[in-house]
Amino acid sequence: MAELRRVFEGLGLNEVETFIASGNVVFNSDAQDTRELELLIEDGLWKSLGYEVSTFLRTEEELAAIARYEPFQQSHLRDAQALNVGFLVDPPSPAAKKLIAAFKSEIDDFHVRGREVYWLSQAKQSDSKFNNVRFEKMLNVRATWRGINTVRRLAAKHVLL
């Protein structure tokens, strides 16, 4: 995580902080174009680490909205084993939303909102047939997933909720 912090600082980003050892990085930037900033960070990571790292930026306001959002009814959440948020670069197309819906099963449910996909698992995630590799391959996109508790802790620490 120290190396990750150094890469971000080397790109001219300010107040860089990593959040739990999961690849989450919080920083300040004057950049107006977040996609351009994502590409700058990906290039910097490639040059520093020697392999591709997809990045998914969210502003404080976006993170707060994601943390507050309730994609499923409380009755479905009560017995669930996990609620995860998948972060995408762009909102899924209508065709991609159909593919996401096809992942639904007896134990897994999905909800799309903007550039996020919410995955509710009623069983252990290891018991699910869903995984990020299949997701990325079927939709031809890059994604990263975080547990809702991690997202909420990150938002609570860095955003006024």
C-alpha positions as CSV (number, residue, x, y, z in Angstrom):
1,M,0.0,0.0,0.0
2,A,3.0,2.3,0.6
3,E,4.1,1.8,-3.0
4,L,0.5,2.5,-4.2
5,R,0.5,5.7,-2.2
6,R,3.9,6.7,-3.8
7,V,2.6,6.2,-7.3
8,F,-0.4,8.4,-6.7
9,E,1.7,11.1,-5.1
10,G,4.1,10.9,-8.0
11,L,1.2,11.7,-10.3
12,G,0.7,15.0,-8.5
13,L,-2.3,13.9,-6.5
14,N,-2.7,15.4,-3.0
15,E,-3.5,14.1,0.4
16,V,-3.1,10.5,-0.8
17,E,-4.3,7.8,1.6
18,T,-4.9,4.1,1.2
19,F,-7.9,2.5,2.9
20,I,-7.5,-1.0,4.2
21,A,-5.3,-3.3,2.1
22,S,-7.8,-3.5,-0.8
23,G,-6.6,-1.1,-3.4
24,N,-8.8,1.7,-2.3
25,V,-7.1,5.1,-2.6
26,V,-8.4,8.4,-1.4
27,F,-6.9,11.6,-2.7
28,N,-7.6,15.2,-3.7
29,S,-7.2,16.5,-7.3
30,D,-8.1,19.6,-9.2
31,A,-8.8,17.5,-12.3
32,Q,-12.2,18.1,-13.9
33,D,-12.3,15.1,-16.2
34,T,-12.4,12.0,-14.1
35,R,-12.1,9.6,-17.1
36,E,-8.9,11.4,-18.1
37,L,-7.7,11.1,-14.5
38,E,-8.5,7.4,-14.4
39,L,-6.4,6.9,-17.6
40,L,-3.5,8.9,-16.0
41,I,-3.6,6.7,-12.9
42,E,-3.8,3.5,-15.0
43,D,-0.7,4.7,-17.0
44,G,1.2,5.6,-13.8
45,L,0.4,2.2,-12.3
46,W,1.4,0.4,-15.5
47,K,4.7,2.2,-15.5
48,S,5.4,1.6,-11.8
49,L,4.1,-1.9,-11.4
50,G,4.5,-3.4,-14.8
51,Y,1.0,-4.7,-15.2
52,E,-2.5,-3.4,-16.0
53,V,-4.6,-2.0,-13.2
54,S,-8.0,-0.8,-14.1
55,T,-9.2,2.2,-12.0
56,F,-12.7,3.3,-11.1
57,L,-12.9,6.8,-9.7
58,R,-15.8,8.1,-7.7
59,T,-16.2,11.6,-6.2
60,E,-17.1,12.2,-2.6
61,E,-20.7,12.8,-3.6
62,E,-20.9,9.7,-5.7
63,L,-19.4,7.6,-2.9
64,A,-21.9,9.0,-0.4
65,A,-24.8,8.2,-2.7
66,I,-23.6,4.6,-3.2
67,A,-23.1,4.1,0.5
68,R,-26.7,5.4,1.3
69,Y,-28.4,3.6,-1.6
70,E,-30.6,0.6,-0.7
71,P,-30.9,-1.6,-3.8
72,F,-32.9,-4.4,-2.2
73,Q,-35.8,-4.6,0.2
74,Q,-34.9,-5.1,3.9
75,S,-36.7,-8.5,3.8
76,H,-34.1,-9.7,1.2
77,L,-31.2,-8.3,3.1
78,R,-32.1,-9.9,6.4
79,D,-30.9,-13.4,5.6
80,A,-28.3,-12.5,3.0
81,Q,-24.7,-13.5,3.4
82,A,-23.2,-10.6,1.4
83,L,-24.0,-7.4,-0.4
84,N,-21.3,-6.2,-2.8
85,V,-21.0,-3.3,-5.1
86,G,-19.4,-3.7,-8.5
87,F,-17.8,-0.5,-9.9
88,L,-17.7,0.0,-13.6
89,V,-16.2,2.8,-15.8
90,D,-19.5,3.5,-17.6
91,P,-23.1,2.6,-17.0
92,P,-24.0,-0.7,-18.6
93,S,-25.9,-0.6,-21.9
94,P,-29.4,-2.1,-22.2
95,A,-27.9,-5.2,-23.6
96,A,-25.4,-5.5,-20.8
97,K,-28.2,-5.0,-18.2
98,K,-29.9,-8.1,-19.8
99,L,-26.7,-10.1,-19.4
100,I,-26.4,-8.9,-15.7
101,A,-30.0,-10.0,-15.1
102,A,-29.1,-13.4,-16.5
103,F,-26.7,-13.9,-13.6
104,K,-29.7,-14.0,-11.2
105,S,-30.1,-17.3,-9.5
106,E,-31.7,-18.9,-6.5
107,I,-29.0,-17.4,-4.3
108,D,-27.9,-14.4,-6.3
109,D,-29.7,-11.2,-7.2
110,F,-28.5,-8.1,-9.0
111,H,-29.4,-4.5,-9.3
112,V,-27.9,-1.8,-11.6
113,R,-27.8,1.9,-10.8
114,G,-25.7,4.2,-12.8
115,R,-22.1,2.8,-13.0
116,E,-22.6,0.4,-10.1
117,V,-23.9,-3.1,-10.0
118,Y,-25.2,-4.4,-6.6
119,W,-24.9,-8.1,-6.0
120,L,-26.9,-9.7,-3.2
121,S,-25.8,-13.3,-2.2
122,Q,-28.1,-15.4,0.0
123,A,-25.3,-18.0,0.4
124,K,-21.5,-17.9,0.8
125,Q,-20.0,-16.2,-2.2
126,S,-17.9,-19.3,-2.7
127,D,-21.1,-21.3,-3.3
128,S,-22.2,-18.9,-6.0
129,K,-21.7,-19.5,-9.7
130,F,-21.2,-15.8,-10.1
131,N,-17.7,-14.3,-10.2
132,N,-15.9,-11.3,-11.6
133,V,-14.1,-13.2,-14.3
134,R,-17.3,-14.4,-15.8
135,F,-18.9,-11.0,-15.4
136,E,-16.1,-9.2,-17.1
137,K,-15.9,-11.8,-19.9
138,M,-19.6,-11.8,-20.6
139,L,-20.0,-8.1,-20.6
140,N,-16.6,-7.3,-22.1
141,V,-15.9,-4.7,-19.3
142,R,-13.6,-4.3,-16.4
143,A,-15.0,-4.2,-12.9
144,T,-14.0,-4.3,-9.3
145,W,-16.1,-5.4,-6.4
146,R,-16.3,-4.2,-2.8
147,G,-18.4,-5.3,0.1
148,I,-21.0,-2.8,1.1
149,N,-19.5,-2.5,4.6
150,T,-16.2,-1.5,3.1
151,V,-17.9,1.1,0.9
152,R,-19.9,2.5,3.9
153,R,-16.8,2.6,6.1
154,L,-14.8,4.4,3.4
155,A,-17.7,6.9,3.0
156,A,-18.1,7.4,6.7
157,K,-14.4,8.2,7.1
158,H,-14.1,10.5,4.2
159,V,-17.5,11.9,3.4
160,L,-20.1,13.5,5.5
161,L,-23.0,11.0,5.5
